[in-house]
Amino acid sequence: MANIILFDSEVRENLLPLTYTRPVGEIRVGIMTIREKWEKTMKAKVSYITQDYLAEKYAIDYGNENFIINGSAMPSPQLCQLIRQMEYGEAFLLGEELIAAKMDERQFERLIHDQDIGELKGIDLEDTEFLKINHLWDIFQLNGAALEADFELITKGRESAPISETNQVLGRENVFVEPGAKIECSVINATTGPVYIGRNSEIMEGSLIRGSFAMGEGSVLKMGAKVYGATTLGPFCKIGGEVNNSVLQGFANKGHDGYLGNSVLGEWCNLGAGTSISNLKNNYEEVKLWNYSLGRFEKTSTQFCGVIMGDHSKTAINTILNTGTVIGVSTNIFGPGFPRNFIPSFAWGGNHGFKTYATDKAFATMERVMERRKMEFSIGDRLIMLRLFEDTGEHRRWEKG
């Protein structure tokens, strides 16, 4: 069986803080993560070439036939057909960026040991259609197209579970409900895009949904929630209030009123009751986002951008966040007023100032939060977080006095 090996290209630096805790291929865009898309499309096992501190959790697996694929690229019928036809020693390029290569076991072993693998035959993919994330804002901007492609892939040849007659459904042919899902007394409009309801999820009474929309296994829309497309809830999320064109990677909560728009939340995030996020500047100017690799804010060429939040970060009740706010891993934000637009990892505070979120306290919270979902904050997870605490120290300028 062929092996798919997703590698982190230089794009990984543009996708921090999300990629502090995962390879690029573990980012969710549409219904599935990029890894899940490749597994389902190519019917092959997927592993990773990633950062050294993530390698134990996301290991490499290879064999006689190996396709090395850029983790920021999503499969398309055209791209997959070309990959299946590749010969050993061929490489697909988009400009100067490597998208895919095919190697035998010997070639791959030489690659991972930084030895000469010989010259690859480069083939230009300029006219090949496929989705690719290059920046943080691509995740929500491409979410509609990715969701439609995933919907077709997941539901093809399958029959949806029935939908209760207590609901009002428009475009019923574009709605797919997995077994165990519960939906009552809600309005679903799928004429604007497909709606996918995951296994054992729940949409409570009074919810209003406009596609495209997807919710993963075990996720919950609370009573009276209002959701606009293109929005994705990963597995085991709880959502209330108003949400528009946002992607929650999984295990994240926005359980109460407040607005979330054009945003991406990592795993294990929580927005306190009344947290609201601006996604449009008052002067309608282009939004700028913090870029870790550049060490400064960069232009996004978009007017609409809310918040990018790394894993295990949280806001207190009635928190307000400004347009284009980037929040690192394991932060705790509280207090009146707008905090700064870039909040480093392991920060504790708000507009009044920040101090360092000590790892012993941060880890204790992570353990409690994950234990509630019957999941373990493992030794491996702890080591990853300790490495991140050290690597992100340069951004916590208050530590330098």
C-alpha positions in Angstrom: 0.0 0.0 0.0 1.2 3.5 -0.9 2.2 5.9 1.9 1.1 9.5 2.0 3.6 11.7 3.9 2.5 15.3 4.5 5.4 17.7 5.1 5.5 21.1 6.7 6.8 23.6 4.1 7.8 27.2 4.9 4.1 28.0 4.9 4.0 26.5 8.4 5.5 29.8 9.8 2.6 31.8 8.3 0.1 29.6 10.1 1.4 30.1 13.6 0.0 30.0 16.3 -2.2 27.1 15.0 0.9 25.2 13.9 2.7 25.5 17.2 0.7 22.4 18.3 0.1 20.5 15.1 1.5 19.9 11.6 -0.1 21.9 8.9 -2.0 18.8 7.7 -3.9 18.6 11.0 -5.6 22.0 10.3 -9.3 21.7 9.7 -10.7 23.4 6.6 -14.2 22.5 5.5 -15.6 19.4 7.2 -12.3 17.5 7.6 -8.7 18.1 8.4 -6.3 18.2 5.5 -5.0 14.8 6.6 -8.4 13.3 6.7 -9.1 14.6 3.1 -6.0 12.9 1.8 -6.8 9.6 3.6 -10.3 9.5 2.3 -9.5 10.6 -1.2 -6.4 8.4 -1.8 -7.4 5.5 0.5 -3.9 5.5 1.9 -2.3 5.8 5.3 -1.0 9.4 6.1 1.9 10.3 8.3 4.1 13.4 8.7 7.4 15.1 8.3 7.0 17.9 10.9 8.9 19.8 13.6 11.2 17.9 15.8 9.2 18.5 19.0 6.0 17.3 17.3 7.6 14.2 15.6 6.9 11.7 18.4 3.2 12.6 18.4 3.0 12.8 14.6 5.5 10.2 13.4 6.7 9.3 9.9 5.7 6.0 8.4 7.0 5.0 5.0 7.6 2.0 2.7 8.3 1.0 -0.9 6.0 3.5 -2.4 5.9 7.0 -0.9 4.1 10.2 -2.0 5.5 13.2 -0.2 2.9 15.9 -0.3 2.8 19.5 0.9 0.7 19.6 4.0 -0.9 23.0 3.0 -2.3 21.5 -0.2 -5.8 19.9 -0.3 -6.7 17.1 -2.6 -8.8 17.7 -5.7 -9.9 15.1 -8.3 -7.5 16.6 -10.9 -4.5 16.7 -8.5 -5.2 13.2 -7.2 -5.4 11.8 -10.7 -2.0 13.3 -11.5 -0.4 12.0 -8.3 -1.7 8.4 -8.9 0.1 8.6 -12.3 3.4 9.8 -10.9 6.7 7.9 -11.6 9.4 7.5 -9.0 11.7 10.6 -9.0 9.0 13.0 -10.3 8.1 16.1 -8.4 5.1 18.5 -8.9 5.8 22.2 -8.4 3.7 25.3 -8.1 6.1 28.0 -9.1 9.2 27.1 -7.0 7.2 25.4 -4.2 7.1 21.6 -4.0 3.6 20.2 -3.9 4.2 16.5 -4.3 7.0 13.9 -5.1 7.1 10.2 -5.4 10.0 8.3 -3.9 11.0 4.7 -3.2 12.1 3.6 0.3 15.8 4.2 -0.4 15.2 7.7 -1.7 13.0 8.6 1.2 15.5 7.3 3.8 18.2 9.5 2.2 15.8 12.4 2.3 15.1 12.2 6.0 18.8 11.8 6.7 19.6 14.9 4.7 21.5 13.0 2.1 21.6 13.5 -1.6 18.5 11.8 -3.3 19.5 12.7 -6.8 17.7 15.1 -9.1 13.9 15.0 -9.3 12.1 15.6 -12.5 10.1 18.8 -12.0 6.6 19.1 -13.5 4.7 22.4 -13.3 1.2 22.3 -11.8 0.2 25.8 -12.8 -3.0 24.8 -14.6 -4.1 22.2 -12.0 -7.0 23.2 -9.7 -6.7 22.5 -6.0 -7.1 24.5 -2.7 -4.1 25.5 -0.7 -3.7 27.5 2.5 -0.8 29.9 2.6 -2.0 32.3 5.3 -4.2 32.2 8.4 -7.1 34.0 6.8 -7.2 31.4 4.0 -8.7 29.0 6.5 -12.0 30.9 6.8 -11.9 32.4 3.3 -11.5 28.9 1.6 -13.8 27.2 4.1 -16.9 27.4 1.9 -15.2 25.8 -1.1 -13.5 23.1 1.1 -16.8 22.4 2.8 -18.6 21.8 -0.5 -15.9 19.5 -1.7 -15.8 17.5 1.6 -19.6 17.3 1.6 -19.6 15.7 -1.8 -16.8 13.3 -0.8 -18.4 12.2 2.5 -22.0 11.9 1.4 -21.6 10.4 -2.1 -23.7 7.2 -2.4 -25.0 7.5 1.2 -28.4 8.3 2.6 -29.0 10.9 5.2 -30.7 10.1 8.5 -34.2 11.5 8.7 -34.9 15.0 9.9 -37.7 15.6 12.4 -40.8 17.4 11.1 -40.5 19.9 13.9 -37.8 21.6 11.8 -38.1 23.9 8.8 -35.7 22.9 6.1 -35.0 24.7 2.9 -32.9 22.9 0.2 -33.4 19.5 2.0 -31.3 17.8 -0.7 -28.3 19.7 0.5 -28.6 18.5 4.1 -26.9 15.4 5.4 -27.5 14.1 8.9 -25.3 11.4 10.4 -26.8 8.7 12.7 -27.4 9.7 16.3 -27.8 13.5 15.6 -30.7 15.3 17.2 -32.4 18.3 15.6 -35.6 19.9 16.9 -37.6 23.1 16.2 -34.9 24.7 14.2 -34.6 26.4 10.8 -32.0 25.2 8.3 -31.4 27.0 5.0 -29.2 24.9 2.7 -30.1 26.7 -0.5 -27.0 28.9 0.1 -24.7 25.9 0.6 -24.6 22.3 2.0 -25.3 21.5 5.7 -23.5 18.6 7.3 -24.6 17.4 10.8 -22.2 15.0 12.4 -22.7 11.8 14.3 -24.3 12.2 17.8 -24.4 16.0 17.5 -27.3 18.2 18.6 -29.0 21.3 17.3 -31.3 22.7 20.1 -34.6 24.4 19.7 -34.7 27.8 18.0 -31.4 27.5 16.2 -31.1 29.3 12.8 -28.6 27.9 10.3 -27.7 29.2 6.9 -25.3 27.1 4.8 -22.7 26.2 4.1 -22.3 24.7 7.6 -20.7 21.7 9.2 -20.7 20.4 12.7 -18.5 17.4 13.8 -19.3 14.5 16.0 -20.7 15.3 19.4 -20.9 19.1 18.8 -23.8 21.1 20.1 -25.7 24.2 18.9 -27.4 25.7 21.9 -30.9 27.2 22.0 -31.4 30.2 19.7 -27.9 30.1 18.1 -27.6 31.9 14.8 -25.0 30.6 12.4 -24.1 32.0 8.9 -21.9 30.2 6.4 -19.3 29.3 5.7 -18.8 28.0 9.2 -17.3 24.7 10.6 -17.5 23.3 14.1 -15.0 20.5 14.6 -15.8 17.6 16.9 -17.2 18.2 20.4 -17.7 22.0 20.2 -20.5 23.9 22.0 -21.8 27.0 20.3 -24.3 29.7 21.2 -24.9 33.3 20.1 -24.0 34.5 16.6 -21.3 33.0 14.4 -20.3 33.9 10.9 -17.7 32.3 8.5 -15.6 30.9 11.3 -13.7 27.6 11.8 -13.4 25.9 15.2 -10.8 23.2 15.0 -12.5 21.0 17.7 -13.2 20.7 21.5 -13.8 24.5 21.6 -16.7 26.4 23.4 -18.5 29.6 22.6 -21.6 28.6 24.6 -23.2 31.9 25.2 -24.3 35.2 23.5 -21.7 37.3 21.7 -20.4 37.5 18.1 -17.7 35.5 16.4 -17.0 36.3 12.7 -14.3 35.5 10.1 -12.2 33.7 12.8 -10.3 30.5 13.5 -10.2 29.0 17.0 -7.8 26.2 17.9 -8.6 23.2 20.1 -9.6 23.5 23.7 -10.5 27.2 23.5 -13.3 28.8 25.4 -14.9 32.2 24.9 -16.6 33.4 28.0 -20.3 34.6 28.0 -20.7 37.9 26.1 -17.3 37.7 24.4 -17.6 39.6 21.1 -15.1 40.0 18.3 -14.8 42.8 15.8 -14.3 41.6 12.2 -14.4 45.0 10.4 -12.5 48.1 11.2 -14.5 51.3 11.6 -12.7 53.0 8.7 -13.2 49.9 6.5 -9.5 49.6 5.8 -7.6 46.5 5.1 -7.0 44.3 8.2 -3.4 43.5 9.3 -2.5 40.4 11.2 0.6 39.5 13.2 3.0 37.3 11.4 5.4 35.4 13.6 8.1 34.7 11.0 8.2 38.4 9.9 8.0 39.7 13.5 5.4 42.3 12.5 1.9 42.9 11.3 1.3 42.0 7.6 -1.5 43.1 5.2 -4.2 40.5 4.5 -5.9 42.1 1.5 -9.2 41.6 3.2 -11.6 43.9 5.1 -13.1 41.1 7.2 -11.0 39.3 9.8 -11.8 38.6 13.5 -9.5 36.6 15.7 -7.0 33.8 15.3 -6.7 31.9 18.6 -4.1 29.2 19.4 -5.0 26.0 21.4 -6.0 26.1 25.1 -6.6 29.9 25.1 -9.6 31.5 26.9 -11.5 34.7 27.4 -13.4 35.8 30.5 -17.0 37.1 30.4 -17.7 40.2 28.4 -14.3 40.2 26.8 -14.0 42.4 23.6 -11.4 41.7 20.9 -10.4 44.0 18.2 -10.4 43.4 14.4 -7.5 41.1 13.4 -6.4 39.9 16.8 -3.9 37.0 17.0 -3.8 35.1 20.3 -1.1 32.5 21.0 -1.3 29.2 22.8 -2.5 28.9 26.4 -3.5 32.5 27.1 -6.1 33.8 29.5 -7.7 37.2 28.6 -9.9 39.2 30.9 -10.8 42.8 32.0 -12.4 45.8 30.3 -11.3 47.4 27.1 -9.6 46.1 24.0 -6.3 44.2 24.6 -3.5 44.5 22.1 -3.9 42.9 18.6 -1.1 40.4 19.3 -1.2 38.4 22.5 1.8 36.1 23.0 1.5 32.5 24.2 1.3 31.8 28.0 0.0 35.4 28.6 -2.4 36.2 31.5 -4.2 39.6 31.5 -5.7 42.1 29.2 -5.9 45.8 28.3 -4.5 46.6 31.8 -1.3 44.6 31.0 0.0 41.0 31.0 2.0 38.7 33.1 3.3 35.2 32.4 0.9 32.3 32.7 3.0 29.9 34.8 3.2 26.4 33.3 2.2 24.6 36.4 -1.1 26.5 36.6 -1.6 26.3 32.8 -1.0 22.6 32.8 -3.4 22.0 35.7 -6.1 23.8 33.7 -5.4 21.8 30.6 -5.6 18.5 32.6 -9.0 19.5 34.0 -10.4 20.7 30.7 -9.4 17.6 28.8 -10.5 15.2 31.7 -14.0 16.6 31.3 -14.0 15.1 27.8 -12.5 11.9 29.0 -9.2 12.7 27.3 -5.7 12.7 28.8 -3.2 15.6 28.9 -0.3 13.2 28.2 3.4 13.4 29.0 3.9 14.0 25.3 1.5 16.9 25.3 3.2 18.3 28.4 6.6 18.1 26.6 5.2 19.9 23.6 3.9 22.7 25.8 7.1 23.0 27.7 9.0 23.4 24.4 6.5 26.1 23.3 6.8 28.0 26.5 10.5 28.2 25.9 10.2 29.0 22.2 7.6 31.7 22.6 9.4 33.5 25.5 10.8 36.1 23.1 7.3 37.5 22.5 6.6 38.0 26.3 8.5 41.2 26.4 7.3 42.0 30.0 9.6 39.2 31.1 12.6 41.2 30.0 11.8 44.0 32.4 
